Amino acid sequence: MKLSEFTAAFAQALKEHIRPTSYEVLTNNWDPTYGQQDPRVETLELFSLDELYMAIDKFGEELREKGE
């Protein structure tokens, strides 16, 4: 399994096993030419470390079952 395939599979496993909490926050929007512009909204997704550890363990089990 290539690193890019592993990373994609790991990201998919995280999405399946972790329910992140999403927050929308305002951030500064600075442009080198025009200076300060209207703030923009960015989405942050936070998750608990316990859920992350469990997702990593479950992902490892799935890899072992596939024999990879």
Secondary structure, DSSP 8 states (H G I E B T S, - for coil): --HHHHHHHHHHHHHHH---EEEEEEEEEEETTTEEEEEEEEEEEE--HHHHHHHHHHHHHHHHHHT-
